[in-house]
Each structure stands twice: as C-alpha cells, then as structure tokens.
Amino acid sequence: MGSEVKGRHSKAIHGGLDPEAYQGAVSVPIFQTSTFAFPSAEEGAARFAGTSPGHIYTRLGNPTVAALEACVAALEGGFGAAATATGMAAVSTVLLALLRQGDHVVGTHPLYGPSRSLLEKHLERFGISSSFVPATDGAALRAAVRPRTRLVFVETPANPTLDLVDLKAAAEIAHEAGAPLVVDNTFAGPHLQRPIEHGADVVLHSMTKSLNGHSDVVAGIVVTRGPELLATIRETARSFGTTMDPHQAWLVLRGIRSLGMRVERSQENARLLAAWLERHPAVAWVRFPGLASHPQHELAKRQMDGPGSVIAFELRGGVEAGRKLMDALRLIVLAVSLGGIESLIEHPASMTHSKVPADEQLRQGITPGLVRLAVGCEDVDDLRADLEQAFAAVGPI
C-alpha cells in the first residue's frame, strides 16, 4: 500500500496488499503451510538468527498473517501489529508480555468480563494485583496509581454500558507513572477511533467483531505505537502459542475490505434506532454515545469519528419485560457478540456479564434490566418494525 494512502476506506481495502509479491493477485493468498523451506543451510541459520527476514514456521510468522497485521496497523496508525488466535489471546498476550510478579494494574470498569477475570482470578495467582475504577472518573484513575503500577488498561466505549474513557487524560496518567496505556478498542474499531492518536501505547481488538464483521471467525490483534513493545509482544505470542492461523487471517482480511461500508451502515441504523427508542413510551432509558443525552456525548465527538452501533437500553418493565422482548423478536437475533452484519441482542446481567457478582454489576452500571442491542446492516425499517411488534408482545407496562 502506497504511503500516500490516507483515507480510512482506502487503507481497509488496500492494507497489506502487494500484488507484485503474489504474482499479481489482488487478494492476499492463503499460505496454508506449517513450515517454510530454506534455499540453503546458510539461509536457514540466518533466519533463525534474525539476520534474514524470510519465514521459518507459521507459529513464528506467515505471509497471510503478516498482510493482516500490516493492514490493521495502518488502520490504527501504529508501528506494527501481532495477530492472535482470539480476542482473549490478544489480552492475555499483552498482560503476559508486560507484567511480572509484584506488578500492579489499574483498570477501568466496566471491562470485558473475561479480561477482568484474567486479571483478578488468574494473574493474581502469580503475584500481580489489580485495581478497578469507573471508566468516567479520571480523578479515581489517577488516585488508583501505585508505585508498582506497571500498566493502565481501559476499554472505551465500555461493554455494555457505553461509558467512555477520556483517552488523552488516561494516557497522561499512565505515562506520569511510567506505565503504558493499553486500550481495548473492540467496540469502536479503527474506523471510528484510533487510541494511538490520543496517546495510547498498545491497542487490542477482538477481531471477531467489526474487523471481521461476518460472525464466522474468532480472532484478535495487538497494535503498538513503537517497535520495542511490538518485539516484546510478538516474542510472547510465539512462546505461548497464541498466534494466528493463515486461513483465519485471510477470512479476517477479507472482512476488513468492507469495514468502512459496514460500520457506517450499521452506525446510521443505530443512530436512527437510538433516537426512536428514546422516544418510545415502553423504554425507561437509552444509552448511546450519539445521543445528546449521553453524559459523555461531547467526549465522544472529540475522540471518536462516530458513536458506533451498540445501544444499551432498559424497558419500563425491567428484567421481565426485557426477557419477553428478546423472546418475541423475529429478525433481530438473540445472541452475544457484536460488529457483524446482522443485528444481535442479549441480556448482559444473565449472559455476557453473568460471572460478575450482582452487587458489582450494579456498581458498574449494569442494571438487571439492561438490554444490549448490537445493530447490524439490515433495512432500518425492518429492525424498527421487529422491535415494535416485540414491544406489543410484551404488553402493557
């Protein structure tokens, strides 16, 4: 991809593509091989020594995976990237690479449930402690920093409340402590938010979501601001075996080619539905960064290129009304995940965040009746009609 390419759509379509390197192919080929032949013993030794860039073994590097890494790094404005087998492999690789016994992590909440569990349940066994503060409270984030704080880990927009972290302020706090800022950018994705532009050092994704966009593969990636962090993270991924398969990489790269069109379509659907839901008599409240009623609407406009396509809302009838609504839907799919071309709906308190204790859910703003709607690319009139008939099925509230 030429250095003159600046547009987000162009980067998604051409990132990682070099037809001359692939006999003129305009789609990156799948290098489905476990190992690579050396032209000579001398070259094999040079590759293992790191003095030759040739490939050795797919766990250590693969041309298809490398094309995906180059594409996402360009989209995020980073130095480079390391693709991983899943989103949680991206999280675990970053934490394993950057932390050691005695270190402390400051995180924001809500945080993706398995990410928090990895910190509190698993890494704690190895002498790594963590503290969590509200995503919206910069003063609390600063106060939580300790002398042994070695990493600040945030997710914005947060899952499922859509709280926002002020990335510039979080980066300043982390850097004052001599710690990197790590940002889970899954909900927004690089088409709508690029944390490195706001001071982040490491950005990670579940590429299962909008980057792939078709609900048919699981994958993760880590993007870094500079070469030192990338080298550390790549070495850790290779050692722990969290690296990606080439066919998996090809599927994600294929999805990325339509990233901008999909994201913009689903986002516009979400804008229209959020405004409609906010006016609906059956709805108690709506949380969506694109609404003026969102407490951090102005921050969203400053650090994002759009509010995304996830809506949190609650019916006036609470948990039972929400359950009836989800069971009555005919077009919108009752399933977890987000970022696909189809619309999905779920109940965080009993599904994605069910492992979080009830009192902690409330402390994080995850109310018992909260419903998370990940809006897709269908015709918005069909989505609105499906919700309306489901509201009717719920009955009087």
SULKAGI-V730295 format. One record per residue. N is the residue number from 0. PHI is phi in whole degrees, 0 to 359 (* if undefined). PSI is psi in whole degrees, 0 to 359 (none if undefined). D_CENTER is the distance of its C-alpha to the mean C-alpha in whole Angstrom. Layout:
{{N/PHI/PSI/D_CENTER} {N/PHI/PSI/D_CENTER}}
//
This chain:
{{0/*/130/24} {1/294/148/27} {2/293/343/26} {3/282/349/27} {4/286/121/24} {5/239/334/22} {6/288/146/21} {7/295/319/17} {8/296/317/19} {9/296/319/21} {10/297/319/19} {11/294/323/16} {12/281/324/20} {13/250/351/21} {14/302/131/19} {15/79/1/20} {16/261/127/23} {17/221/87/27} {18/307/325/29} {19/298/330/32} {20/282/345/30} {21/234/42/30} {22/54/35/34} {23/88/359/33} {24/297/133/30} {25/265/2/27} {26/239/130/25} {27/301/126/24} {28/293/159/26} {29/269/112/24} {30/271/80/26} {31/275/78/26} {32/217/147/28} {33/275/329/28} {34/220/163/31} {35/235/135/32} {36/284/144/36} {37/262/138/37} {38/290/340/40} {39/201/162/42} {40/297/324/42} {41/297/318/42} {42/293/320/39} {43/301/316/37} {44/295/322/38} {45/294/322/37} {46/294/318/33} {47/293/330/33} {48/282/347/34} {49/85/10/31} {50/266/352/34} {51/234/139/33} {52/277/1/30} {53/297/161/31} {54/276/154/29} {55/240/306/30} {56/201/138/28} {57/298/331/25} {58/298/332/23} {59/267/345/24} {60/159/147/23} {61/207/141/23} {62/300/323/24} {63/293/316/21} {64/295/320/18} {65/298/323/20} {66/295/318/19} {67/297/315/16} {68/300/318/15} {69/295/322/17} {70/295/311/16} {71/291/323/12} {72/299/320/14} {73/294/319/16} {74/297/322/14} {75/274/348/12} {76/74/30/16} {77/260/174/15} {78/288/317/18} {79/189/180/17} {80/214/159/14} {81/232/115/14} {82/278/145/13} {83/231/167/13} {84/293/328/14} {85/214/171/11} {86/297/319/8} {87/291/334/10} {88/294/325/12} {89/295/314/10} {90/298/309/10} {91/294/324/14} {92/297/316/15} {93/297/313/14} {94/293/319/16} {95/293/327/19} {96/286/326/19} {97/253/354/19} {98/240/154/21} {99/216/172/24} {100/307/133/27} {101/94/350/28} {102/282/160/25} {103/233/141/23} {104/244/136/19} {105/255/124/19} {106/237/161/16} {107/258/157/15} {108/231/150/15} {109/293/150/14} {110/230/146/11} {111/314/127/10} {112/311/308/13} {113/298/330/13} {114/295/315/12} {115/293/320/15} {116/297/321/17} {117/300/318/16} {118/290/310/18} {119/281/324/20} {120/265/318/22} {121/263/308/21} {122/291/335/21} {123/299/330/24} {124/296/339/26} {125/255/18/26} {126/84/22/27} {127/252/122/24} {128/257/162/24} {129/212/151/21} {130/230/148/21} {131/231/136/19} {132/231/161/20} {133/301/139/19} {134/302/329/16} {135/271/358/18} {136/252/92/21} {137/295/325/22} {138/295/320/25} {139/294/325/24} {140/297/315/21} {141/296/318/24} {142/292/335/26} {143/281/347/24} {144/292/135/24} {145/241/170/27} {146/302/331/29} {147/262/13/27} {148/291/121/24} {149/242/359/22} {150/198/139/18} {151/244/124/16} {152/238/117/13} {153/232/158/11} {154/230/124/8} {155/210/129/9} {156/299/149/9} {157/279/149/10} {158/261/120/10} {159/250/9/13} {160/278/345/15} {161/65/27/13} {162/293/151/15} {163/245/144/14} {164/259/132/14} {165/287/103/17} {166/294/319/15} {167/298/315/18} {168/294/319/20} {169/297/321/18} {170/295/319/18} {171/298/317/22} {172/296/314/22} {173/298/315/20} {174/289/328/22} {175/298/330/26} {176/272/359/25} {177/73/25/25} {178/243/150/21} {179/283/150/18} {180/265/122/15} {181/252/129/12} {182/238/125/9} {183/277/110/5} {184/255/22/4} {185/299/315/1} {186/295/318/5} {187/274/313/7} {188/76/164/6} {189/289/343/9} {190/291/334/12} {191/247/341/12} {192/203/133/11} {193/232/91/11} {194/302/332/12} {195/299/328/14} {196/295/340/16} {197/253/11/17} {198/110/356/17} {199/294/151/14} {200/260/327/15} {201/224/134/12} {202/236/134/9} {203/232/158/6} {204/220/148/4} {205/273/106/5} {206/286/355/7} {207/304/331/8} {208/274/236/7} {209/292/332/8} {210/298/315/9} {211/282/306/11} {212/80/5/12} {213/231/12/15} {214/55/36/14} {215/230/8/16} {216/204/150/14} {217/250/141/12} {218/191/160/10} {219/219/169/8} {220/203/151/9} {221/236/128/10} {222/244/137/12} {223/239/156/14} {224/289/323/17} {225/223/175/20} {226/289/328/22} {227/294/312/23} {228/296/321/19} {229/297/317/18} {230/298/318/21} {231/295/316/21} {232/291/319/17} {233/296/318/19} {234/297/320/22} {235/293/316/20} {236/299/318/18} {237/292/321/21} {238/291/319/23} {239/270/356/21} {240/72/32/21} {241/268/10/17} {242/286/172/17} {243/259/151/17} {244/276/144/19} {245/297/323/21} {246/293/320/21} {247/301/315/17} {248/298/319/16} {249/296/320/19} {250/297/316/17} {251/294/317/14} {252/298/321/16} {253/298/319/18} {254/294/321/15} {255/299/331/14} {256/303/332/17} {257/252/18/17} {258/306/306/14} {259/299/316/16} {260/296/318/18} {261/293/313/16} {262/297/316/14} {263/292/324/17} {264/293/311/19} {265/293/325/16} {266/295/318/16} {267/295/321/20} {268/301/317/20} {269/295/320/18} {270/303/312/20} {271/293/317/23} {272/291/320/23} {273/298/316/21} {274/295/321/25} {275/292/316/27} {276/298/321/25} {277/297/333/26} {278/268/351/30} {279/285/134/30} {280/294/339/33} {281/277/350/31} {282/259/127/28} {283/282/317/28} {284/200/159/25} {285/227/138/22} {286/238/117/19} {287/204/125/17} {288/301/341/17} {289/277/352/19} {290/269/142/22} {291/297/339/24} {292/284/346/24} {293/294/130/21} {294/302/336/22} {295/242/33/20} {296/304/319/20} {297/292/322/22} {298/297/318/19} {299/303/318/17} {300/292/331/19} {301/283/318/19} {302/249/0/16} {303/235/152/14} {304/268/6/16} {305/172/159/15} {306/278/354/14} {307/89/194/12} {308/230/18/13} {309/253/133/13} {310/238/135/16} {311/251/135/17} {312/207/167/21} {313/221/138/24} {314/278/157/27} {315/296/337/30} {316/274/3/31} {317/70/214/29} {318/301/311/27} {319/295/319/30} {320/296/319/30} {321/297/321/26} {322/296/316/27} {323/297/319/29} {324/301/309/27} {325/296/322/25} {326/289/338/28} {327/270/349/29} {328/291/144/27} {329/245/329/28} {330/258/312/25} {331/291/131/22} {332/271/133/21} {333/277/97/21} {334/196/156/18} {335/275/171/14} {336/97/182/11} {337/192/171/10} {338/84/2/10} {339/272/176/13} {340/284/343/16} {341/260/151/18} {342/278/136/17} {343/234/148/16} {344/225/144/18} {345/206/169/18} {346/245/98/19} {347/306/318/17} {348/299/328/20} {349/252/357/21} {350/236/267/18} {351/297/331/15} {352/243/24/16} {353/294/337/20} {354/280/350/20} {355/276/126/20} {356/306/148/24} {357/304/318/25} {358/293/326/26} {359/287/324/23} {360/304/311/21} {361/297/321/23} {362/297/329/23} {363/271/358/19} {364/89/10/20} {365/269/91/19} {366/285/156/23} {367/301/331/24} {368/264/3/24} {369/296/131/21} {370/244/134/19} {371/253/121/16} {372/249/114/16} {373/264/107/14} {374/279/137/16} {375/256/207/16} {376/254/15/19} {377/293/176/22} {378/291/128/25} {379/297/329/25} {380/296/325/28} {381/291/321/27} {382/294/316/25} {383/296/319/27} {384/295/322/30} {385/294/317/28} {386/295/320/27} {387/295/317/30} {388/291/331/32} {389/288/322/30} {390/300/319/31} {391/297/323/34} {392/291/331/34} {393/295/324/33} {394/90/182/36} {395/301/140/38} {396/243/none/36}}
//
